Amino acid sequence: MKTEIRIGGHLYQIEILETEKGLLKVTVNGKEYFFTKNKLSGLSLAGASQSLQKESEVISPGLAEKDIKSPLAGVISAIMVKKGETIKPGQKVITLIAMKMENEIISEGYGKIKEIKVKENQTVKSGDTLIILENGVNSIF
């Protein structure tokens, strides 16, 4: 759903898309945010515009996950995501070889990939940042 609303003299262009069950992608003036739907209430444009009155609380990037770090030292063997892609919890993002075993790095939250900090065959240390996420999940209600 696309619309424009005016709040306090500011015009907001808003688009709301359900990317998967329970996850909403809300685009406000070209910037993307991700929200979970409350199971007790649906999402309506009226609810979204009321939430935008408290823009600093609702659509601030209060991220569920800011980046994905390497849990152990090893060599990156595969990168399964691309810059700009939206990821969800449980999604495989990187395969890391450590001690002759393949370890799958899994996303713990929702977000949009802002930057991939590693390349295949690169050696990483425990705690190194692998992926930086642009934003994560907030709840509208």
Secondary structure, 3 states (H helix, E strand, C coil): CEEEEEECCEEEEEEEEEEECCEEEEEECCEEEEEECCCCCCCCHHHHHHHHCCHHHHCCCCCCCCEEECCCCEEEEEECCCCCCEECCCCEEEEEEECCEEEEEECCCCEEEEEECCCCCCEECCCCEEEEECCCEEECC
